[in-house]
Amino acid sequence: MERILRQDKIVANVFPTAIRDRLYQSQRKLTDYADLPNGDFNDGFDELDFGVDSGISRGAPLADLFPSVTVVFADIAGFTAWSSAREPQQVFVLLETIYGAFDKIAYCHNVFKVETVGDCYVAVVGLPEPVDNHAPVACKFARDCLKKMKEVTLKLEVSLGPDTGDLDLRTGIHSGQVTAGVLRGERSRFQLFGDTMNTASRMEHSGERNRIQLSQATADMLTETGLASWITPRSSRIFVKGKGDMQTYWLQKSKHRKGKLSDISNDMITVAEAAETEDESESIEEIEVGFGDDTDQGMTKLERLVEWNVEVLASLLQQIIASRGDVVNDIAPLSNAEKRIGCGGGTVLDEFTPIIPLKRFEAENLRARRRPSSIEIGDEAKSQLRSYLSLIAGMYKDNPFHNFRHASHVTASVKKLLTRIVKFGEANGLAAVGSESQRRVGKVNLDDLAGHSYGITSDPLTQFAVVFSAIIHDVDHPGVPNAQLVKENTRNALIYKKSVAEQNSVELAWDMLMSDEYSALRACIYQTEADLRRFRQLVVNTVMATDIVDKELQALRKKRWEIAFSDNQDQDEEHDDRKATIVIEHLIQASDVSHTMQHWHIYKEWNERFFMECYGAYKAGRADSDPSVNWYKGEIGFFDFYVIPLAKKLASCGVFGVSSDEYLNYANANREEWVREGEGLVEQYIAKFNKSGQ
């Protein structure tokens, strides 16, 4: 009986109720009860068999013609580009949350969810039971999904990071007849077929972000039911493959007050109930989507980015505290050491060292650590972290490219690459060890894990320092290259001589972190002078690595890479530290230009932003040459001599698993696309700049 109930739940989620009942009736007729051993009725239902191998001899297919339904296609606009910068788990969190919210709306409207195809949600109204008002119900459903989509993505931006709140829904609706039934096979599904499905899909594909496009057929049904005010004709006819030119309509978003879901879903809905109901007690606003709190309510985009960075660093602080055995003591005894940091009379760049000794942990220490999620960093430290990052965000200038949003993108890439280092499996060269049961649950030799990543995985302070550096690496960036700052003899250029912007960023961010108001935060980061100095060294090296223009620094890095990954080196701790230092530098470098190694749309957006920044500097008299002249060829050279070799280095160092292949594939694809489209895009950039009147 338990098996039957479990299977019934699965089938209920895949098939409409009426179809599910017919499936069971058909199965019972085809089961020969007399042949079942001991009359065991349950065994006949271990697996539903809809004639995969035996064709129609197992019974006729369950299929019907439904002469009048309305089909909704809703696609997440921007999803492909967004997902290229995310970890797989984050992609599924997004889809499960959005689709879960839509499922609840569909349930309230009596809308049947047909399927999800990638990032497209397909639903239908009018089957398996006929519904007279299927077009208005489908439109109300689509409108509520559109509203809920924005609420969900804004909430998720705090946990999933930059640009999540920019995702939109693009929806298409068409009404007509469909053939629907159970498509039998190894994974039997309830499917819809026919021209109505194709047309609804094309309504979505030819639509616009954050809008709902209706076909003439659906618009006519709304008009016939007295809901002509819900629609607006599209200003021009559109060409639809296989259909030719079509007049389509936009569904108005919020002209009418919301009706009760129980009314709009009722088969006998009236115009008055749809447009004038004032009772909000059952409105779509009441549908919950499973979020813990409302901390994002009323937040600006900048505030959401800050909160995301807070959560990223807070989780790393939990790992640091766990690695210390939960110790968080007052660090007042370290005040003199803190004051001495960076006060040796030299510049930040003078502190750079080719090898940073990382902290070693015994495997027993790794096993004994508490689960980081159970660690509390404390309200005071969390509040100080939020205050600090808010001030850091405010110290970023409003440049088109070098801004806090860019820093958050870099942080997201760093986090993704660090996550790939920490994970293990065949993709990154590590295999689980021990018994078969241990391998199944993912047990791994902790010494091998730490050694494989040159110690990076076992030291959360290293990971925190790299992420922290990504957040602060462009603080107060002036929007012009270092060479221009030196030419202009700016105050910072006179102080630092080279890597001007990078050194200034470290100084500003560090000085603020050392102020008294952030003592609780610092106590979470380090407890000893050795950890303080290691943290400082990691920040200096990591931020300095983002200066990729200085030829002398680049030559030194290239030489150090060759030494670190030479086969002739002794395999000792110093060798591992050298490798770890180089890997960290290349990790931040790859993340700083990660837009070139992500989806084409992401690359195109940030390439345009960087062009606007450089072109704006030229127009303002802060550059000698017009960047537009060589921008097209320069980008090809940038791919050939920096981006693609860098992506190959990520693969050759052997710690990033499939991410290195992913980055290299996107880099090659973007180069090819730029070769085809780049010249035209540069012309568009110039026209857009001139139109903006900058």
C-alpha positions as CSV (number, residue, x, y, z in Angstrom):
1,M,0.0,0.0,0.0
2,E,2.9,2.4,0.8
3,R,4.3,1.9,-2.7
4,I,0.9,2.6,-4.2
5,L,0.5,5.9,-2.3
6,R,4.1,6.9,-3.1
7,Q,3.5,6.2,-6.8
8,D,0.1,7.9,-6.8
9,K,1.8,11.1,-5.5
10,I,4.3,11.0,-8.3
11,V,1.7,10.5,-10.9
12,A,-0.5,13.2,-9.5
13,N,2.3,15.7,-10.0
14,V,2.7,14.7,-13.7
15,F,-0.8,14.2,-14.9
16,P,-4.1,16.1,-14.5
17,T,-6.5,14.4,-12.1
18,A,-8.9,13.2,-14.8
19,I,-6.0,11.7,-16.9
20,R,-4.5,10.1,-13.8
21,D,-7.8,8.3,-13.0
22,R,-8.0,7.1,-16.6
23,L,-4.4,5.8,-16.4
24,Y,-5.2,3.7,-13.4
25,Q,-8.4,2.4,-14.9
26,S,-6.6,1.4,-18.0
27,Q,-3.8,-0.3,-16.0
28,R,-6.3,-2.2,-13.9
29,K,-8.0,-3.6,-17.1
30,L,-4.7,-4.7,-18.5
31,T,-3.4,-6.4,-15.3
32,D,-4.2,-10.1,-15.1
33,Y,-4.9,-10.4,-11.4
34,A,-5.1,-14.2,-11.5
35,D,-1.5,-14.5,-12.6
36,L,-0.2,-12.4,-9.7
37,P,1.6,-14.6,-7.0
38,N,-0.5,-15.0,-3.9
39,G,-2.9,-12.4,-5.3
40,D,-0.4,-9.7,-4.6
41,F,-2.2,-6.7,-6.0
42,N,0.6,-4.3,-5.2
43,D,3.1,-5.9,-7.5
44,G,1.0,-4.9,-10.5
45,F,1.7,-1.3,-9.7
46,D,5.5,-1.4,-9.1
47,E,5.9,0.4,-12.4
48,L,3.2,1.9,-14.6
49,D,3.6,0.2,-18.0
50,F,2.0,2.2,-20.7
51,G,3.1,-0.1,-23.5
52,V,6.7,1.0,-24.1
53,D,7.6,-2.3,-25.7
54,S,4.3,-3.8,-26.7
55,G,2.8,-1.0,-28.7
56,I,-1.0,-0.7,-28.9
57,S,-1.4,-4.3,-27.8
58,R,-1.3,-2.9,-24.3
59,G,-4.2,-0.6,-25.1
60,A,-5.0,2.5,-27.1
61,P,-3.1,5.7,-26.3
62,L,-4.8,8.1,-23.9
63,A,-5.3,11.2,-26.1
64,D,-8.0,13.7,-26.8
65,L,-8.7,16.7,-28.9
66,F,-9.4,19.9,-26.9
67,P,-11.1,22.4,-29.3
68,S,-10.6,25.5,-27.1
69,V,-7.9,26.2,-24.6
70,T,-5.4,28.9,-23.9
71,V,-1.7,28.1,-23.6
72,V,0.9,30.2,-21.7
73,F,4.6,30.2,-22.4
74,A,6.7,32.2,-19.9
75,D,10.5,32.4,-20.4
76,I,13.0,33.9,-17.9
77,A,14.7,36.6,-20.0
78,G,18.4,36.9,-19.2
79,F,18.6,33.5,-17.6
80,T,21.2,32.0,-19.9
81,A,23.7,34.8,-19.4
82,W,22.9,34.9,-15.6
83,S,23.5,31.2,-15.2
84,S,26.9,31.3,-16.9
85,A,28.2,33.2,-13.9
86,R,26.7,31.0,-11.3
87,E,27.3,27.7,-9.6
88,P,25.0,24.8,-10.6
89,Q,23.3,24.8,-7.1
90,Q,22.5,28.5,-7.4
91,V,20.9,27.9,-10.8
92,F,18.6,25.3,-9.3
93,V,17.8,27.5,-6.3
94,L,16.6,30.2,-8.7
95,L,14.5,27.8,-10.9
96,E,13.0,25.9,-8.0
97,T,12.0,29.1,-6.2
98,I,10.5,30.8,-9.3
99,Y,8.7,27.6,-10.5
100,G,7.5,26.8,-7.0
101,A,5.9,30.3,-6.8
102,F,4.3,29.8,-10.3
103,D,3.0,26.4,-9.3
104,K,1.2,27.9,-6.3
105,I,-0.3,30.6,-8.5
106,A,-1.4,27.9,-11.0
107,Y,-3.0,25.9,-8.3
108,C,-5.0,28.9,-7.1
109,H,-6.2,29.7,-10.6
110,N,-6.9,26.1,-11.6
111,V,-4.3,26.3,-14.3
112,F,-2.5,23.1,-15.4
113,K,1.2,23.2,-15.5
114,V,2.3,21.3,-18.6
115,E,6.0,21.3,-18.2
116,T,9.2,23.3,-17.8
117,V,11.6,23.3,-20.7
118,G,14.8,24.8,-19.5
119,D,13.9,28.2,-18.2
120,C,10.5,28.3,-19.9
121,Y,7.3,27.5,-17.9
122,V,4.4,26.1,-20.0
123,A,0.8,26.1,-18.7
124,V,-2.7,25.7,-20.1
125,V,-6.2,26.5,-19.2
126,G,-9.2,24.6,-20.5
127,L,-8.2,21.0,-20.2
128,P,-8.8,18.3,-19.2
129,E,-12.1,19.8,-18.2
130,P,-13.4,22.5,-20.5
131,V,-13.4,26.1,-19.1
132,D,-15.5,28.7,-20.8
133,N,-13.4,31.6,-19.7
134,H,-10.0,30.1,-20.3
135,A,-8.5,33.2,-22.0
136,P,-9.2,35.6,-19.0
137,V,-8.0,33.0,-16.5
138,A,-4.8,32.4,-18.4
139,C,-4.2,36.2,-18.7
140,K,-4.8,36.7,-15.0
141,F,-2.4,33.8,-14.2
142,A,0.3,35.3,-16.5
143,R,-0.1,38.7,-15.0
144,D,0.2,37.4,-11.5
145,C,3.3,35.4,-12.4
146,L,4.9,38.5,-13.9
147,K,4.3,40.4,-10.7
148,K,5.5,37.5,-8.5
149,M,8.6,37.0,-10.7
150,K,9.9,40.5,-9.8
151,E,9.2,40.0,-6.1
152,V,11.1,36.6,-6.1
153,T,14.1,37.8,-8.0
154,L,14.6,40.9,-5.9
155,K,14.5,38.7,-2.8
156,L,16.9,36.2,-4.3
157,E,19.4,38.9,-5.2
158,V,20.5,39.0,-1.6
159,S,21.4,35.3,-1.6
160,L,22.3,34.7,-5.3
161,G,24.2,37.9,-6.0
162,P,24.5,40.5,-8.7
163,D,21.9,40.9,-11.5
164,T,19.5,38.4,-10.1
165,G,17.0,41.2,-9.6
166,D,17.4,42.1,-13.3
167,L,15.9,38.9,-14.5
168,D,12.5,39.3,-16.2
169,L,9.7,37.3,-17.5
170,R,8.8,37.3,-21.2
171,T,5.4,35.8,-21.8
172,G,3.3,34.7,-24.8
173,I,-0.3,33.5,-24.9
174,H,-2.4,32.0,-27.7
175,S,-5.8,30.3,-27.7
176,G,-7.0,27.5,-30.0
177,Q,-7.2,23.7,-30.1
178,V,-4.7,21.2,-29.0
179,T,-4.2,17.5,-29.0
180,A,-3.3,16.3,-25.6
181,G,-2.6,13.0,-23.9
182,V,-0.1,10.6,-22.3
183,L,3.0,10.2,-24.5
184,R,4.1,6.8,-23.4
185,G,7.7,5.7,-23.1
186,E,10.3,5.3,-20.5
187,R,9.3,8.6,-18.9
188,S,5.6,8.9,-19.7
189,R,4.4,12.5,-19.7
190,F,1.2,14.4,-20.4
191,Q,1.9,16.4,-23.5
192,L,0.2,19.0,-25.7
193,F,0.7,19.1,-29.5
194,G,-0.6,21.3,-32.3
195,D,-0.3,24.7,-33.9
196,T,-1.6,26.4,-30.8
197,M,1.5,25.3,-28.9
198,N,3.8,26.6,-31.7
199,T,2.0,29.9,-31.9
200,A,2.0,30.4,-28.1
201,S,5.8,29.7,-28.1
202,R,6.3,32.3,-30.9
203,M,4.2,34.8,-29.0
204,E,6.7,34.4,-26.2
205,H,9.8,34.4,-28.4
206,S,8.8,37.6,-30.3
207,G,7.7,39.4,-27.1
208,E,9.5,41.8,-24.9
209,R,10.9,41.5,-21.4
210,N,8.5,42.2,-18.6
211,R,5.5,42.1,-21.0
212,I,2.8,39.6,-22.0
213,Q,2.1,39.3,-25.7
214,L,-1.3,37.9,-26.9
215,S,-2.3,36.6,-30.2
216,Q,-5.3,37.9,-32.1
217,A,-7.3,34.8,-31.1
218,T,-6.7,35.4,-27.4
219,A,-7.4,39.1,-27.7
220,D,-10.6,38.4,-29.5
221,M,-11.7,36.2,-26.6
222,L,-11.0,38.9,-24.1
223,T,-13.0,41.4,-26.2
224,E,-15.9,39.0,-26.5
225,T,-16.1,38.7,-22.7
226,G,-16.1,42.4,-22.2
227,L,-12.4,42.7,-21.3
228,A,-11.2,44.8,-24.2
229,S,-9.7,47.3,-21.8
230,W,-7.2,44.6,-20.7
231,I,-5.3,44.8,-24.1
232,T,-3.5,47.3,-26.2
233,P,-2.6,46.6,-29.9
234,R,1.1,46.3,-30.5
235,S,2.2,49.4,-32.5
236,S,3.4,47.4,-35.5
237,R,2.7,44.0,-36.9
238,I,5.3,41.3,-36.3
239,F,6.6,38.6,-38.5
240,V,6.1,35.1,-37.1
241,K,7.8,32.1,-38.7
242,G,5.2,30.0,-40.5
243,K,2.5,32.6,-40.0
244,G,3.7,35.7,-41.7
245,D,2.8,39.1,-40.4
246,M,0.6,39.1,-37.4
247,Q,-1.2,41.7,-35.3
248,T,-0.6,41.0,-31.7
249,Y,-1.5,42.7,-28.4
250,W,0.0,43.6,-25.1
251,L,-1.8,42.6,-21.9
252,Q,-2.1,45.6,-19.6
253,K,-0.3,44.9,-16.3
254,S,-2.3,46.7,-13.6
255,K,-5.2,48.7,-15.0
256,H,-7.7,46.7,-12.9
257,R,-7.9,46.0,-9.3
258,K,-7.1,42.5,-8.4
259,G,-10.0,40.0,-8.1
260,K,-10.2,37.1,-5.7
261,L,-8.4,34.0,-7.0
262,S,-11.5,31.9,-6.2
263,D,-13.5,34.2,-8.5
264,I,-11.1,34.4,-11.4
265,S,-10.6,30.7,-11.4
266,N,-14.3,30.0,-11.4
267,D,-15.7,28.7,-14.7
268,M,-18.6,31.2,-14.5
269,I,-16.4,34.3,-13.9
270,T,-18.0,37.6,-14.9
271,V,-16.5,40.9,-16.0
272,A,-17.6,42.5,-12.8
273,E,-15.8,39.9,-10.7
274,A,-12.7,40.2,-12.8
275,A,-12.4,44.0,-12.9
276,E,-14.2,45.3,-9.8
277,T,-13.7,42.9,-6.9
278,E,-12.2,44.7,-4.0
279,D,-11.9,41.9,-1.5
280,E,-8.1,41.3,-1.2
281,S,-8.3,38.5,1.3
282,E,-7.4,35.9,-1.3
283,S,-5.3,38.0,-3.6
284,I,-2.1,36.8,-5.1
285,E,-0.2,38.9,-2.5
286,E,-1.0,36.2,0.0
287,I,1.0,33.5,-1.8
288,E,4.2,32.7,0.0
289,V,7.3,31.4,-1.7
290,G,9.3,30.2,1.2
291,F,11.6,33.0,2.2
292,G,12.8,33.3,5.7
293,D,12.4,37.1,6.3
294,D,11.8,40.4,4.7
295,T,15.2,42.0,5.1
296,D,15.2,43.0,1.4
297,Q,11.9,44.9,1.5
298,G,12.4,48.4,0.3
299,M,16.1,47.8,-0.5
300,T,17.7,49.6,-3.4
301,K,19.8,47.6,-5.9
302,L,23.0,48.8,-4.2
303,E,21.7,47.8,-0.8
304,R,20.9,44.3,-2.1
305,L,24.4,44.0,-3.5
306,V,25.9,45.1,-0.1
307,E,23.7,42.5,1.7
308,W,24.8,39.8,-0.7
309,N,28.5,40.6,0.0
310,V,27.7,40.7,3.7
311,E,26.4,37.1,3.5
312,V,29.3,35.9,1.4
313,L,31.9,37.2,3.9
314,A,29.8,36.2,7.0
315,S,29.8,32.6,5.8
316,L,33.6,32.7,5.4
317,L,33.9,34.2,8.9
318,Q,32.0,31.3,10.3
319,Q,34.6,29.0,8.6
320,I,37.5,31.0,10.1
321,I,36.0,30.8,13.6
322,A,35.4,27.1,13.2
323,S,39.0,26.6,12.2
324,R,40.1,28.2,15.4
325,G,38.0,26.0,17.6
326,D,35.3,28.7,18.0
327,V,37.7,31.1,19.7
328,V,36.8,34.8,19.4
329,N,38.6,36.8,22.0
330,D,39.2,40.5,22.4
331,I,42.1,41.6,20.2
332,A,43.0,44.7,22.2
333,P,46.5,43.2,22.8
334,L,47.1,43.3,19.0
335,S,46.5,47.1,18.8
336,N,50.2,47.9,18.5
337,A,50.7,45.3,15.8
338,E,47.8,46.7,13.9
339,K,49.3,50.2,14.0
340,R,52.6,48.9,12.7
341,I,51.0,47.3,9.7
342,G,51.8,49.4,6.6
343,C,53.8,51.9,8.5
344,G,57.3,50.8,7.5
345,G,57.9,53.9,5.4
346,G,57.4,52.1,2.0
347,T,54.4,51.8,-0.3
348,V,51.8,49.0,-0.4
349,L,53.6,47.6,-3.5
350,D,56.8,47.3,-1.5
351,E,55.1,44.8,0.7
352,F,54.5,42.4,-2.1
353,T,56.2,39.0,-1.7
354,P,56.5,36.2,-4.2
355,I,55.7,33.5,-1.7
356,I,53.1,33.7,1.1
357,P,53.5,31.0,3.7
358,L,50.0,29.5,4.2
359,K,48.9,28.1,7.5
360,R,49.0,24.3,7.7
361,F,46.3,22.3,9.4
362,E,46.5,18.7,10.5
363,A,43.9,16.3,9.1
364,E,42.7,15.7,12.6
365,N,42.1,19.4,13.0
366,L,40.0,19.4,9.8
367,R,37.9,16.5,11.0
368,A,37.4,18.1,14.4
369,R,36.0,21.4,13.1
370,R,32.4,22.2,13.9
371,R,30.0,22.7,11.0
372,P,30.5,26.3,10.0
373,S,26.8,26.9,9.6
374,S,26.4,26.3,13.4
375,I,28.8,29.1,14.3
376,E,27.4,32.4,15.3
377,I,29.7,35.4,14.5
378,G,27.6,37.6,16.7
379,D,25.2,40.5,16.1
380,E,27.9,43.1,16.8
381,A,30.3,41.7,14.3
382,K,27.6,41.2,11.7
383,S,26.4,44.8,12.1
384,Q,30.0,46.0,11.8
385,L,30.5,44.0,8.6
386,R,27.4,45.4,7.1
387,S,28.4,49.0,8.1
388,Y,31.9,48.4,6.7
389,L,30.7,47.1,3.3
390,S,28.1,49.9,3.0
391,L,30.9,52.5,3.4
392,I,33.1,50.6,0.9
393,A,30.3,50.6,-1.6
394,G,29.9,54.4,-1.1
395,M,33.6,54.9,-1.7
396,Y,33.3,53.5,-5.2
397,K,32.8,56.2,-7.8
398,D,30.0,56.2,-10.3
399,N,32.1,55.0,-13.2
400,P,30.5,53.0,-16.1
401,F,32.9,50.1,-15.4
402,H,35.0,50.4,-12.3
403,N,32.1,50.6,-9.8
404,F,30.7,48.5,-6.9
405,R,28.6,46.4,-9.2
406,H,31.8,45.4,-11.1
407,A,33.5,44.6,-7.8
408,S,30.5,42.4,-6.9
409,H,30.8,40.6,-10.2
410,V,34.5,39.9,-9.5
411,T,33.5,38.7,-6.0
412,A,31.0,36.3,-7.5
413,S,33.6,34.8,-9.8
414,V,36.1,34.5,-7.0
415,K,33.5,32.7,-4.9
416,K,32.7,30.4,-7.7
417,L,36.3,29.4,-8.4
418,L,37.1,29.0,-4.7
419,T,34.0,26.7,-4.4
420,R,35.4,24.6,-7.2
421,I,38.7,24.3,-5.5
422,V,37.1,23.1,-2.3
423,K,35.0,20.5,-4.0
424,F,36.6,17.2,-5.1
425,G,35.9,14.5,-7.5
426,E,37.2,13.1,-10.8
427,A,36.7,16.6,-12.4
428,N,39.5,18.1,-10.3
429,G,41.8,15.2,-10.0
430,L,40.8,13.9,-6.5
431,A,39.0,10.6,-5.9
432,A,37.2,9.5,-2.7
433,V,39.0,6.9,-0.7
434,G,38.2,4.1,1.7
435,S,35.4,1.6,1.6
436,E,32.7,1.5,-1.1
437,S,30.2,3.0,1.4
438,Q,32.7,5.8,2.2
439,R,33.1,6.6,-1.5
440,R,29.3,6.7,-1.9
441,V,28.9,9.4,0.8
442,G,31.9,11.4,-0.5
443,K,34.6,10.6,2.0
444,V,38.0,11.9,1.0
445,N,41.5,11.9,2.4
446,L,41.8,15.3,4.0
447,D,45.6,15.4,3.5
448,D,45.2,14.8,-0.2
449,L,42.5,17.5,-0.4
450,A,44.6,20.2,1.3
451,G,47.7,19.2,-0.8
452,H,45.8,19.2,-4.1
453,S,44.9,22.9,-3.6
454,Y,48.3,23.8,-2.2
455,G,46.7,24.5,1.2
456,I,44.1,27.0,0.0
457,T,41.1,24.7,0.8
458,S,42.2,24.0,4.4
459,D,42.7,27.7,5.4
460,P,39.5,29.8,5.4
461,L,41.4,32.9,6.3
462,T,43.1,32.7,2.8
463,Q,39.7,32.3,1.2
464,F,38.3,35.2,3.2
465,A,41.3,37.4,2.2
466,V,40.8,36.7,-1.5
467,V,37.1,37.5,-1.4
468,F,37.7,40.6,0.7
469,S,40.3,41.7,-1.9
470,A,37.8,41.3,-4.7
471,I,35.3,43.5,-3.0
472,I,37.8,46.3,-2.2
473,H,40.1,46.1,-5.2
474,D,38.8,49.1,-7.1
475,V,37.7,51.4,-4.2
476,D,38.0,55.0,-5.2
477,H,39.0,54.1,-8.8
478,P,39.1,57.4,-10.8
479,G,38.0,55.8,-14.1
480,V,41.3,56.4,-15.9
481,P,44.4,54.2,-16.3
482,N,47.3,54.4,-13.9
483,A,49.5,55.8,-16.7
484,Q,47.1,58.8,-17.0
485,L,47.3,59.4,-13.3
486,V,51.1,59.4,-13.5
487,K,51.0,61.8,-16.4
488,E,48.7,64.1,-14.6
489,N,51.0,64.1,-11.5
490,T,48.0,63.4,-9.2
491,R,48.6,63.2,-5.5
492,N,48.3,59.5,-5.4
493,A,50.6,59.1,-8.4
494,L,53.3,61.1,-6.6
495,I,53.0,58.8,-3.6
496,Y,52.8,55.4,-5.3
497,K,54.6,55.9,-8.7
498,K,53.0,52.7,-10.2
499,S,49.9,50.5,-9.6
500,V,48.5,53.8,-8.3
501,A,44.8,52.9,-8.2
502,E,45.4,49.5,-6.7
503,Q,47.6,50.8,-3.9
504,N,45.2,53.5,-3.1
505,S,42.4,51.0,-2.8
506,V,44.3,48.9,-0.3
507,E,45.3,51.9,1.8
508,L,41.7,53.3,2.0
509,A,40.0,50.0,2.7
510,W,42.6,48.8,5.2
511,D,42.7,52.1,7.2
512,M,38.9,52.0,7.5
513,L,39.0,48.4,8.7
514,M,41.5,49.2,11.4
515,S,39.3,51.9,13.0
516,D,38.0,51.3,16.5
517,E,34.4,50.8,15.3
518,Y,35.3,47.6,13.5
519,S,37.1,45.8,16.4
520,A,34.5,43.0,16.7
521,L,34.7,42.3,13.0
522,R,38.5,42.2,13.1
523,A,38.3,39.8,16.0
524,C,36.4,37.4,13.8
525,I,39.1,37.6,11.1
526,Y,42.2,37.1,13.2
527,Q,43.3,36.4,16.8
528,T,47.0,36.4,16.5
529,E,49.7,38.7,15.0
530,A,50.7,36.0,12.7
531,D,47.2,35.7,11.2
532,L,47.0,39.5,11.1
533,R,50.2,39.7,9.0
534,R,49.2,36.8,6.8
535,F,45.8,38.5,6.2
536,R,47.5,41.7,5.2
537,Q,50.0,40.0,2.9
538,L,47.2,38.1,1.1
539,V,45.2,41.3,0.6
540,V,48.3,43.2,-0.8
541,N,49.3,40.4,-3.1
542,T,45.8,39.8,-4.4
543,V,44.9,43.4,-5.1
544,M,48.2,44.1,-6.7
545,A,47.6,41.2,-9.0
546,T,44.7,43.1,-10.6
547,D,47.2,45.6,-12.2
548,I,47.6,43.7,-15.5
549,V,48.8,46.7,-17.5
550,D,52.2,47.1,-15.9
551,K,54.6,45.2,-18.1
552,E,57.3,44.8,-15.5
553,L,54.8,43.2,-13.0
554,Q,53.4,41.0,-15.7
555,A,56.9,39.7,-16.7
556,L,57.6,38.9,-13.0
557,R,54.4,37.0,-12.7
558,K,55.1,35.0,-15.9
559,K,58.6,34.1,-14.6
560,R,57.2,33.0,-11.2
561,W,54.5,30.9,-12.9
562,E,57.2,29.1,-14.9
563,I,59.2,28.4,-11.7
564,A,56.2,27.3,-9.7
565,F,54.9,24.8,-12.2
566,S,58.2,23.6,-13.4
567,D,58.8,19.8,-13.1
568,N,62.2,20.4,-11.7
569,Q,61.1,21.9,-8.4
570,D,61.4,20.2,-5.1
571,Q,58.0,19.2,-3.7
572,D,58.1,20.8,-0.3
573,E,56.1,23.3,1.7
574,E,57.8,26.3,0.1
575,H,57.0,24.9,-3.3
576,D,53.4,24.5,-2.4
577,D,53.3,28.0,-0.9
578,R,54.7,29.4,-4.2
579,K,52.1,27.6,-6.2
580,A,49.3,28.7,-3.9
581,T,50.4,32.3,-4.2
582,I,50.5,32.1,-8.0
583,V,47.1,30.4,-8.1
584,I,45.5,33.1,-5.9
585,E,46.9,35.8,-8.2
586,H,45.6,34.1,-11.3
587,L,42.3,33.5,-9.7
588,I,41.7,37.2,-9.0
589,Q,43.0,38.1,-12.5
590,A,40.6,35.7,-14.1
591,S,37.7,37.0,-11.9
592,D,38.6,40.6,-12.7
593,V,38.0,39.9,-16.4
594,S,35.5,37.1,-15.9
595,H,33.0,38.9,-18.1
596,T,35.2,37.9,-21.1
597,M,34.8,34.2,-20.0
598,Q,31.0,34.2,-19.4
599,H,28.0,34.4,-21.7
600,W,28.2,36.7,-24.7
601,H,25.6,39.0,-23.3
602,I,27.5,39.5,-20.1
603,Y,30.7,40.1,-22.1
604,K,29.0,42.6,-24.4
605,E,27.5,44.6,-21.5
606,W,30.7,45.0,-19.7
607,N,32.7,45.6,-22.8
608,E,30.4,48.4,-23.6
609,R,30.7,49.8,-20.1
610,F,34.5,49.7,-20.3
611,F,34.4,51.4,-23.7
612,M,32.1,54.2,-22.3
613,E,34.5,54.8,-19.4
614,C,37.6,55.0,-21.7
615,Y,35.8,57.0,-24.4
616,G,34.4,59.3,-21.8
617,A,37.9,59.9,-20.4
618,Y,39.2,60.7,-23.9
619,K,36.3,63.2,-24.5
620,A,37.1,64.8,-21.2
621,G,40.7,65.3,-22.2
622,R,42.1,62.6,-19.9
623,A,43.5,60.3,-22.7
624,D,45.8,61.0,-25.6
625,S,44.3,58.8,-28.2
626,D,40.7,57.9,-29.3
627,P,40.1,54.4,-27.9
628,S,37.4,53.8,-30.6
629,V,40.0,53.7,-33.3
630,N,41.6,50.4,-32.1
631,W,38.9,49.1,-29.9
632,Y,37.9,46.3,-32.3
633,K,41.4,45.0,-32.9
634,G,42.5,45.6,-29.4
635,E,39.8,43.3,-28.0
636,I,40.9,40.5,-30.4
637,G,44.5,41.0,-29.1
638,F,43.3,41.0,-25.5
639,F,41.6,37.6,-26.1
640,D,44.6,36.2,-27.9
641,F,47.4,37.4,-25.6
642,Y,45.7,37.6,-22.2
643,V,42.3,36.2,-21.7
644,I,42.7,32.8,-23.5
645,P,46.2,32.2,-22.1
646,L,44.9,33.0,-18.7
647,A,42.0,30.6,-19.1
648,K,44.5,27.9,-20.1
649,K,46.5,28.6,-17.0
650,L,43.5,28.0,-14.9
651,A,43.2,24.6,-16.5
652,S,46.9,23.8,-16.2
653,C,47.3,24.5,-12.5
654,G,44.8,21.6,-12.0
655,V,42.7,22.9,-9.1
656,F,39.6,24.4,-10.6
657,G,38.0,21.4,-12.1
658,V,35.4,21.9,-14.8
659,S,35.4,25.7,-14.2
660,S,38.6,26.1,-16.1
661,D,37.1,24.3,-19.2
662,E,34.0,26.5,-18.8
663,Y,35.9,29.7,-18.7
664,L,38.1,28.7,-21.7
665,N,35.1,27.6,-23.8
666,Y,33.3,31.0,-23.2
667,A,36.5,32.9,-23.9
668,N,36.9,31.2,-27.3
669,A,33.2,31.6,-28.1
670,N,33.2,35.3,-27.2
671,R,36.3,35.9,-29.3
672,E,34.7,34.4,-32.3
673,E,31.5,36.4,-31.7
674,W,33.5,39.6,-31.3
675,V,35.3,39.0,-34.6
676,R,31.9,38.8,-36.3
677,E,30.0,41.5,-34.4
678,G,32.7,43.7,-32.9
679,E,33.0,46.4,-35.5
680,G,29.3,47.0,-35.6
681,L,29.1,47.1,-31.8
682,V,31.8,49.8,-31.6
683,E,29.8,51.9,-33.9
684,Q,26.8,51.4,-31.7
685,Y,28.8,52.3,-28.6
686,I,29.9,55.6,-30.2
687,A,26.3,56.4,-31.3
688,K,25.0,55.6,-27.8
689,F,27.7,57.8,-26.2
690,N,26.9,60.7,-28.4
691,K,23.2,60.3,-27.9
692,S,23.6,60.4,-24.2
693,G,25.2,63.8,-24.4
694,Q,28.1,62.9,-22.2
